Amino acid sequence: MTELSKALGVFLKRGIDRREVAVFVHAFEDDARARDFALRSHAAAERLDAEKRLVVAHHVDAFEARKGAIDYTHVSEVVTSLDRMAQEGGWDGVRIFVDASRVYFESGRVKEWFAFETWLGPTLHASCGLICAYRKADLADPAMVQRVAATHAYRYGDET
């Protein structure tokens, strides 16, 4: 089992425990492969899927609306739709697991990615659980670790 699979598995299990809709925003070739990956990550994923609480979305669909750049208005609409889905289903919230940083890093869109994450975290923090996955290789440079920590600073200090 990979690091990503383990992290996603824990995330999905917490979604079951907290009665939330779990969203996996991925960079796989297609949603079917990402769904299979999620279902293999933890037994809880099957329950989420059976209860229609597992949402799998490609990062381009979730963040860019196929426009070639991150579209903040589109992301807000997606999150609003997810929140409505959770409420209508009688669930207690939405949690979003994002595994797309590598794609933005590899395509030279680091600045765009960090600007987006800087906006995304505080925007969703009050209403959604949010995890942004990074690979160890992407964090080998101490400057990159500092940048990731600065981008996610909203997560520290406000948890009591």
Residue pairs with C-beta under 8 A, 6 or more apart in sequence:
1 9
1 41
3 135
3 136
4 99
4 133
4 135
5 37
5 40
5 41
6 41
7 97
7 131
7 133
8 24
8 37
8 38
8 41
8 42
8 97
8 99
8 133
9 41
9 42
9 44
9 45
10 42
11 22
11 95
11 97
11 131
12 22
12 38
12 41
12 42
12 44
12 45
12 48
12 54
12 97
13 42
13 44
14 20
14 95
14 129
15 21
15 22
15 44
15 48
15 53
15 95
15 129
16 44
16 47
16 48
18 92
18 93
18 95
18 129
19 91
19 92
19 93
20 53
20 86
20 91
20 92
20 93
20 94
20 95
20 129
21 53
21 54
21 55
21 82
21 85
21 86
21 89
21 91
21 93
21 94
21 95
22 48
22 53
22 54
22 55
22 95
22 97
23 55
23 56
23 57
23 62
23 82
23 94
23 95
23 96
23 97
24 34
24 35
24 38
24 54
24 55
24 56
24 57
24 97
24 99
25 57
25 58
25 59
25 62
25 63
25 96
25 97
25 98
25 99
25 100
26 34
26 37
26 56
26 57
26 58
26 59
26 99
26 100
27 58
27 59
27 99
27 100
27 102
27 103
28 34
28 37
28 58
30 58
31 56
31 57
31 58
34 56
34 58
35 49
35 54
35 56
38 45
38 54
38 56
39 45
39 46
39 49
45 54
48 54
52 89
53 89
53 91
55 82
55 85
57 78
59 98
59 100
59 103
60 66
62 75
62 78
63 70
63 71
63 74
63 75
63 100
63 116
64 70
64 71
64 74
65 71
65 74
67 74
69 112
70 112
70 113
70 116
72 116
72 119
75 116
75 120
76 123
79 94
79 96
79 123
79 124
79 127
79 128
82 94
82 96
82 128
83 94
83 127
83 128
86 92
86 93
86 94
93 127
93 128
93 129
94 127
94 128
94 129
95 128
95 129
95 130
95 131
96 124
96 128
96 129
96 130
96 131
97 131
97 133
98 130
98 131
98 132
98 133
99 133
100 113
101 113
101 132
101 133
101 134
101 135
101 138
102 134
102 135
102 138
104 110
104 112
104 113
105 113
105 138
114 147
114 151
117 132
117 151
117 152
118 151
120 130
121 130
121 132
121 151
121 152
121 154
121 155
122 154
124 130
125 154
125 155
132 152
134 148
138 144
139 145
139 148
